[in-house]
Amino acid sequence: MPRTEDARIIRGQLVRSATSTAANYRSACRAQSPRAFVAKLSISIEEADETLLWLKLALKVGLVKAAEVKPLAQEADEIVRILVASRSTMRAKLEKADAHQ
């Protein structure tokens, strides 16, 4: 990204959301209960999706080239999909366990 104020702001937001995705996923993996896992994983999903937003915004306003962003955006989208699938699996297990009680 260029060394402009706009790029600095988007770059900062991008770094924060991307690192928050990882930090919250790590926290989810250490959750003390399945419900806490789902809650923490939900935060990680939000942050991963926000990362995707900042990548797309940087492209839209011309701060980066499509060739630079496309593989990163694709990976961010895959991460969102993986996390959503994991959360769905855990929610289904929780619902099943609740139904048996």
JOLIN-V356986 format. One record per residue. N is the residue number from 1. SS is DSSP state (h for helix, s for strand, l for the rest). PHI is phi in radians with two decimals (none if undefined). OMEGA is omega in radians with two decimals (none if undefined). Layout:
n->{N,N}
ss->{SS,SS}
phi->{PHI,PHI}
omega->{OMEGA,OMEGA}
//
This chain:
n->{1,2,3,4,5,6,7,8,9,10,11,12,13,14,15,16,17,18,19,20,21,22,23,24,25,26,27,28,29,30,31,32,33,34,35,36,37,38,39,40,41,42,43,44,45,46,47,48,49,50,51,52,53,54,55,56,57,58,59,60,61,62,63,64,65,66,67,68,69,70,71,72,73,74,75,76,77,78,79,80,81,82,83,84,85,86,87,88,89,90,91,92,93,94,95,96,97,98,99,100,101}
ss->{l,l,l,l,h,h,h,h,h,h,h,h,h,h,h,h,h,h,h,h,h,h,h,h,h,h,h,h,h,l,l,l,l,h,h,h,h,h,h,h,h,h,h,h,h,h,h,h,h,h,h,h,h,h,h,h,h,h,h,h,l,l,l,l,l,h,h,h,h,h,h,h,h,h,h,h,h,h,h,h,h,h,h,h,h,h,h,h,h,h,h,h,h,h,h,h,h,h,h,l,l}
phi->{none,-1.17,-1.59,-2.02,-1.12,-1.05,-1.15,-1.07,-1.14,-1.15,-1.04,-1.10,-1.11,-1.11,-1.11,-1.11,-1.21,-1.16,-1.25,-1.18,-0.98,-1.14,-1.12,-1.26,-1.14,-1.05,-1.11,-1.06,-1.15,-1.88,-1.07,-1.50,-2.70,-1.06,-1.19,-1.16,-1.03,-1.07,-1.10,-1.22,-1.14,-1.06,-1.14,-1.07,-1.08,-1.03,-1.20,-1.12,-1.17,-1.12,-1.02,-1.06,-1.02,-1.15,-1.10,-1.16,-1.15,-1.03,-1.19,-1.05,-1.58,1.44,-1.44,-2.43,-1.63,-0.98,-1.10,-1.37,-1.52,-0.92,-1.16,-1.22,-1.14,-1.12,-1.16,-1.07,-1.12,-1.11,-1.09,-1.01,-1.10,-1.11,-1.14,-1.11,-1.11,-1.11,-1.12,-1.08,-1.08,-1.18,-1.08,-1.12,-1.11,-1.14,-1.11,-1.11,-1.14,-1.12,-1.19,-1.50,-1.63}
omega->{3.12,3.14,3.11,3.13,3.11,-3.14,3.13,-3.12,-3.14,3.10,3.13,3.11,3.13,3.11,-3.13,-3.10,-3.14,3.13,3.09,3.06,-3.11,-3.11,-3.14,3.06,3.10,3.11,3.11,-3.13,3.14,-3.11,-3.08,3.11,3.08,3.13,3.07,3.09,-3.13,-3.13,-3.12,3.09,3.10,3.10,3.12,3.10,3.13,-3.12,3.10,3.11,3.08,3.09,3.10,3.10,-3.10,3.09,-3.13,3.11,3.12,3.10,-3.08,-3.11,3.02,3.13,3.13,3.11,-3.12,-3.12,3.12,-3.02,-3.02,-3.14,3.11,3.12,3.12,3.12,3.10,3.11,3.11,3.11,3.10,-3.11,3.12,-3.12,3.11,3.12,3.12,3.12,3.12,3.11,-3.13,3.10,3.13,3.10,3.12,3.12,3.12,3.13,3.11,-3.13,-3.13,-3.11,none}
//
